[in-house]
Amino acid sequence: MISHELEALLNDFAKLPTHEDRPLTFMEIAGYPHYEHVCSNILAYFLDPEQQHGLGTLVLDALMDVGESGPSNEGMRSNLSVEREVYTDAGNRIDIFIESDTHASSSRTRYTRV
């Protein structure tokens, strides 16, 4: 026979949520322990306005403003996608590929250990 206190404890335990939504941790964003991809994963996370960082297109807009294209009033907001590890028809790999209805950009990230 289970004591009343133990039964109450088990009932309380059963009421606990089984899954709690939470923001991604820094290490999950970075793709730890795959160090060769850490920088690209972090950049892609902050460049993607759909991620949970709450910055919208701020990082992407800032990058476009300092890039070769100069400041852009229209931005890359329409049908924007940020992809990692995109393979080309020639078999090359693009670390970060950003595409919208009006723009496309790619990045090859270099890593240097200090």
N, C-alpha and C positions, 0 to 999 in steps of 0.2 A: 504494500500500500504506500502511495506517494504522499508525503506530508503536504499540508496545505501551503506552506511557504514555498516548497519546491515547485508545486503545481502552479502557483502564482508567478514564480520566476520564469517557468517555461512558457506560460501564457504571454508574459511581457516580452520575452525573447521572440516569440512568434510574430509579434506586432512590429518588430523592427523592419525598416525597409530593406529589401534584398539588393537593390541597386540604386546608387545615388549618382546623378549626373554631376560631373565636375569638370572644370577646365583642364586642358592638357598641361602636364608638367613640362618644365624646361627640357628635361631629358627625353621625354616622349616626342616633343617637337624636333629635337636634334637627331633623333633616330639612334640614340645610344644603344649599343656599343659600336656602331659602324662609323668610326671616326672619319673615314674618307668622305662621308656624305653629310657630316654635321653642318658645315657652313651652308651648303646648298639647301638643306632641309630648313634651316632657320630662315634664310632669305626667302625661300618659296612660301613659307608660312606667313611671313609679314607682308609679302607682295600680294597675297591672295585675300581680297576683301571679304570673302565668305568665311574666313576662319574666325575663331573665337576671340581674337585679340581686341576687337572693338575699335580698330583704327580705320575701318573702311578702306578707302583707296588712298589714304594719306601717304603711305610709304611708296606706293606705285607712282602716284602723282609727283612726289618729290624726286623720284628717280627719273621720271620723264622730263621734269623741269631742268635737271642738270645734264641730261643726256644730249646727244648730238641733235636730236629733233627740236630742242629748245622747249620753252613753255608751251603747254597745250591747253587750250580752253575746253576742248572736247574730251580730253582724257581717253582712257581705254575702258570705259564703264559698260559698254553694251556687249552682252554675251561674252564676258571675260572668263578665261580659264587659265589657270597656272598649273603646269604639269612638271613632274620630275622624271628624269631618266627617259627621255623621248628618243627613240631610235629613228634615224633617217633612212631613206631608201638606199643610201650608199653604205649603210651599216655603222655609221658614226653615232655617237651618243651625245645628246644635248642635255646638260645638267638641269637647266631650268628653261622651260618654254612657256612664254606668255603670249596669249592670242586673244584678240577681240574681233569684232566686225570690221574695225578700221585699222588695226595695228597687229603686228607680230614681232616678237623679240625673243632672242635666245641668249643664253649665257653659258659659258664654259668656266667653271669655278676652279681656281688653282689653290692648292693647299701648301703651306710652308710651315714646318715646325720650327719654333724658335727655342 
